[in-house]
């Protein structure tokens, strides 16, 4: 997943059919791995960090959101990956309380790490970008943000 030079857009429904590829939207996720296994992500022109991931055979670009607790998927992304829901909940968002469906993502691969049974909320409405919150980020390892660079130091398993 963390292929140097890979480019993904956080738009176009967040989902690409197979390999990471360019969608020409101006946003990109270009993680650069190095020999130490550290992953560096450059801040995008819009001021955010994006991280490519795979859920099953589907590529998804996540906006890294340190203000979010969990993985948030738009309904369109959840439908494309065939995610089964397991209940509903109300969650507090910047825009107020919102109803979401809850699910577990069976396998999510990003930053060279494969995570299993990742808790996720499926958001209704016009949300077009998948969000990766702190509960998922913390499973990847130590996260540092320094200027325009986000660095993930993978955990040793």
C-alpha positions in Angstrom: 0.0 0.0 0.0 2.7 2.5 0.9 4.3 2.6 -2.6 6.5 5.6 -3.2 5.1 7.7 -6.0 1.6 6.4 -5.7 -1.0 9.1 -6.2 -4.6 9.0 -5.1 -7.3 11.5 -5.0 -9.6 11.9 -1.9 -12.4 12.6 -4.4 -14.2 10.6 -7.0 -16.0 8.7 -4.2 -12.7 7.9 -2.5 -12.5 4.5 -4.1 -10.3 3.3 -6.9 -11.0 -0.1 -8.4 -7.6 -1.7 -7.9 -4.1 -0.2 -7.7 -3.4 3.3 -6.4 -3.6 5.7 -9.3 -3.9 9.3 -10.3 -7.4 10.9 -10.7 -6.1 14.4 -11.6 -8.0 16.3 -8.9 -5.1 18.2 -7.5 -5.0 16.3 -4.2 -2.6 13.5 -3.7 -1.5 11.0 -1.2 2.2 10.3 -1.7 3.6 8.3 1.1 7.4 7.9 0.9 8.7 4.8 2.7 12.4 4.6 3.6 14.8 1.8 4.6 13.9 2.2 8.3 10.2 1.4 7.5 9.2 4.9 8.4 6.4 6.4 6.3 6.4 10.1 5.5 3.3 11.9 4.1 3.6 15.4 2.7 0.9 17.9 3.5 -1.3 18.4 0.5 -1.9 21.8 -1.2 -5.2 22.1 0.6 -3.4 21.9 4.0 -4.5 18.3 4.9 -2.7 15.0 5.0 -4.1 12.0 3.0 -3.1 8.4 3.4 -3.9 5.6 0.8 -5.2 2.3 2.1 -6.8 -0.9 0.9 -9.9 -2.4 2.2 -10.1 -5.9 0.7 -9.3 -5.2 -3.0 -10.6 -1.6 -2.9 -8.3 1.4 -2.7 -9.5 4.2 -0.5 -7.8 7.5 0.3 -8.3 8.7 3.9 -8.0 12.2 5.1 -6.0 12.0 8.4 -8.2 13.6 11.0 -6.6 13.9 14.5 -9.9 15.4 15.7 -11.9 12.3 14.9 -11.9 9.3 17.2 -12.6 6.5 14.7 -12.6 5.5 11.0 -15.5 7.4 9.2 -16.7 6.1 5.9 -19.1 7.7 3.5 -22.1 5.5 2.6 -20.8 5.2 -1.0 -17.5 3.8 0.1 -19.1 1.3 2.6 -21.4 0.1 -0.2 -18.5 -0.4 -2.6 -16.6 -2.5 -0.2 -19.8 -4.4 0.8 -19.4 -3.5 4.5 -22.0 -5.1 6.8 -23.4 -3.0 9.5 -23.9 -4.1 13.1 -26.0 -1.3 14.7 -26.7 2.4 14.9 -25.4 5.2 17.1 -25.5 9.0 17.6 -22.1 10.7 17.4 -21.0 14.2 18.1 -19.5 15.9 15.1 -18.4 19.5 14.3 -21.8 19.9 12.7 -23.7 18.6 15.7 -25.2 15.2 16.6 -25.5 12.8 13.8 -26.9 9.3 13.3 -24.4 6.7 11.9 -24.3 3.0 11.3 -21.6 1.0 13.0 -19.4 -1.6 11.3 -16.1 -3.4 11.6 -13.8 -3.3 8.6 -12.5 -6.9 8.3 -9.1 -5.9 7.0 -7.5 -2.5 6.4 -4.0 -2.2 5.0 -2.1 1.1 5.2 1.3 2.4 5.9 2.7 -1.2 5.6 0.4 -2.4 8.4 -2.5 -4.8 8.2 -5.3 -4.1 10.7 -8.2 -6.4 11.4 -11.7 -5.7 12.6 -11.3 -1.9 12.6 -14.3 -0.2 14.1 -15.9 2.3 11.7 -18.9 4.6 11.5 -20.8 4.9 8.2 -21.9 8.4 7.6 -25.0 9.4 5.7 -25.4 12.5 3.6 -23.0 14.4 1.5 -19.8 13.3 3.2 -17.5 12.4 0.3 -14.2 11.9 2.1 -13.2 8.9 4.3 -11.6 10.0 7.6 -9.0 8.1 9.5 -9.2 9.1 13.2 -7.0 8.6 16.2 -8.1 5.0 17.2 -6.9 3.8 13.8 -3.9 6.0 13.6 -2.7 4.9 17.0 -2.7 1.3 15.8 -0.2 2.2 13.1 2.5 3.4 15.4 3.9 6.7 16.6 2.6 9.6 14.6 4.6 12.9 14.3 3.6 16.1 12.5 6.4 18.5 11.8 5.5 21.4 9.5 4.3 20.0 6.2 5.3 16.4 7.0 3.5 13.7 8.9 5.7 10.7 9.8 4.4 7.3 10.9 6.9 5.2 12.9 5.4 1.7 12.6 5.0 -0.4 15.7 7.1 -3.5 16.1 4.8 -6.5 16.3 
